């Protein structure tokens, strides 16, 4: 069952890579976060740790419901164009994502995680981190780059939870609050940029030199 959930995390990451419109990208993040919620819930059940149930609840509330809702509200508020503006087209982006997954597998094996579920989990975690970074650099819209940063955070959370057997409870709470506050701040920043320059295309902003 856990392997299927990990596959769900990876599949939703690929969906975000091929997404051409903002609603699809936000939906992909919502689905990815839901699978992250399931992984944490199953971990809480198998390891008999009550704090993991609370973390799973936080993921469900913040990352599955509140953050995607906030992103959608900001997108509507600034009337952001749905087209993401791809530096790399969807087909090539998927090939890059598959290559990053392969590299993540090789890298995880060199770290000595064996050939069990732990290796699969670390591979998926690295894949999500690397693909999140790729989303940030291959999309023109600042809004999409914010989503890429959130994807990276999901990968970091997944990696930390399997390497350390779960981060300390209060550290996890602090991370969630930091992520939520960061979304609000970045949303306000994007709103301000859009108000000043009537767009959030970072490709156009790079021309403001001199």
C-alpha positions in Angstrom: 0.0 0.0 0.0 2.8 2.4 0.9 4.4 1.8 -2.5 1.2 2.8 -4.2 1.0 6.0 -2.2 4.6 6.8 -3.2 3.7 6.2 -6.8 0.8 8.6 -6.3 3.2 11.3 -5.1 5.5 10.8 -8.1 2.6 10.6 -10.6 1.1 13.9 -9.4 4.6 15.5 -9.6 4.7 14.4 -13.3 1.2 15.9 -13.7 2.5 19.3 -12.5 5.4 19.0 -15.0 3.1 18.6 -18.0 0.5 21.2 -16.7 0.2 24.1 -19.1 -2.4 26.1 -17.1 -2.3 27.5 -13.5 -5.5 25.6 -12.2 -4.0 22.3 -13.3 -0.7 23.1 -11.5 -2.5 24.0 -8.3 -4.6 20.9 -8.6 -1.5 18.8 -9.0 0.0 20.3 -5.8 -3.3 19.6 -4.0 -3.2 15.9 -5.1 0.5 15.6 -4.2 -0.1 17.0 -0.8 -3.0 14.5 -0.3 -0.8 11.6 -1.0 1.7 13.1 1.5 -1.1 13.2 4.0 -1.8 9.5 3.3 1.9 8.6 3.8 2.0 10.4 7.1 -1.2 8.8 8.2 0.0 5.3 7.4 3.3 6.0 9.2 1.4 7.1 12.3 -0.6 3.9 12.3 2.4 1.6 11.7 4.8 3.3 14.1 2.1 4.0 16.7 3.0 7.7 17.0 0.2 10.1 17.9 2.2 13.2 16.8 2.2 11.8 13.2 -1.6 11.8 13.2 -1.5 15.5 14.1 1.1 16.2 11.4 -1.1 14.4 8.9 -4.1 16.5 10.0 -1.9 19.7 9.5 -1.0 18.5 6.0 -4.6 17.9 5.1 -5.8 21.3 6.4 -2.9 23.5 5.3 -1.6 21.9 2.1 -4.6 20.1 0.7 -7.2 22.8 1.5 -5.9 26.2 2.7 -2.8 26.8 0.6 -4.4 25.7 -2.7 -7.4 27.8 -1.8 -5.2 30.8 -1.1 -3.3 30.3 -4.3 -6.5 30.2 -6.3 -7.8 33.4 -4.5 -4.6 35.2 -5.3 -4.7 34.1 -8.9 -8.3 35.4 -9.3 -7.4 38.6 -7.4 -4.6 39.6 -9.7 -6.4 38.1 -12.8 -3.3 36.0 -13.6 -3.2 34.6 -17.1 -3.9 30.8 -16.9 -1.1 30.0 -19.4 2.0 29.2 -17.3 4.5 30.4 -20.0 6.8 27.5 -20.5 10.6 27.9 -21.1 10.6 24.1 -21.8 7.5 22.5 -23.4 5.4 19.9 -21.7 6.8 16.9 -23.6 10.5 17.9 -23.0 9.7 18.8 -19.4 8.3 15.2 -18.8 11.5 13.7 -20.3 13.6 15.9 -18.0 11.5 14.9 -15.0 12.0 11.2 -15.9 15.7 11.7 -16.2 15.7 13.5 -12.8 13.9 10.5 -11.3 16.5 8.1 -12.7 19.3 10.3 -11.3 17.6 10.3 -8.0 17.4 6.5 -8.0 21.1 6.2 -8.8 22.0 8.8 -6.2 19.8 7.1 -3.5 21.6 3.8 -4.2 25.0 5.4 -3.8 23.9 6.6 -0.3 23.4 3.0 0.7 19.7 2.8 1.4 19.5 -0.8 0.1 16.8 -2.1 -2.2 13.6 -1.9 -0.1 10.8 0.5 0.5 13.2 3.0 2.1 15.1 3.3 -1.1 11.9 3.9 -3.1 10.8 6.6 -0.6 14.2 8.4 -0.7 14.2 8.2 -4.5 10.7 9.7 -4.7 11.7 12.4 -2.2 14.8 13.4 -4.2 12.7 13.3 -7.4 10.1 15.7 -6.0 12.9 18.1 -4.8 14.7 18.1 -8.1 11.5 18.4 -10.2 10.3 21.2 -7.9 13.5 23.1 -8.6 13.1 22.4 -12.3 9.5 23.8 -12.2 10.9 27.0 -10.7 13.5 27.6 -13.4 11.4 26.4 -16.4 8.3 28.4 -15.9 8.0 32.1 -16.8 5.3 33.1 -14.3 6.3 34.0 -10.8 3.1 32.3 -9.6 4.2 29.0 -11.0 7.7 29.4 -9.4 6.0 29.8 -6.0 4.2 26.5 -6.6 7.6 24.9 -7.6 9.0 26.0 -4.2 6.1 24.4 -2.4 6.7 21.2 -4.3 10.3 21.2 -3.2 9.1 21.7 0.4 7.0 18.5 0.0 10.0 16.6 -1.2 12.2 17.9 1.7 9.5 16.9 4.2 9.2 13.4 2.7 13.0 13.0 2.7 13.4 14.2 6.3 10.6 12.0 7.5 12.2 8.8 6.1 15.8 9.6 6.9 15.3 10.7 10.5 12.2 8.6 11.2 10.1 11.7 11.5 11.3 15.2 12.4 10.9 16.4 16.0 7.3 17.4 16.5 7.8 21.1 17.2 10.2 21.4 14.3 7.5 20.1 12.0 5.0 22.6 13.4 7.4 25.4 12.8 8.0 24.3 9.2 4.3 24.2 8.5 3.8 27.7 9.9 6.8 29.0 7.9 5.5 27.5 4.7 2.0 29.0 5.3 3.4 32.4 6.2 5.7 32.2 3.2 2.8 31.5 0.8 1.0 34.6 2.2 4.1 36.8 1.8 4.9 35.5 -1.7 1.2 36.0 -2.6 1.4 39.7 -1.5 4.7 40.1 -3.3 3.2 38.7 -6.6 0.2 41.0 -6.1 2.4 44.0 -5.7 4.5 43.1 -8.7 1.4 42.6 -10.8 0.0 46.0 -9.7 3.2 47.8 -10.6 4.0 46.1 -13.9 0.6 44.7 -14.9 2.0 41.2 -15.3 4.0 38.6 -13.3 6.1 37.3 -16.2 9.6 37.1 -14.9 11.0 36.9 -18.4 9.7 40.5 -19.0 10.9 41.7 -15.6 14.5 40.6 -16.5 14.5 43.3 -19.2 14.3 46.1 -16.5 18.1 46.7 -16.5 20.2 49.9 -16.3 
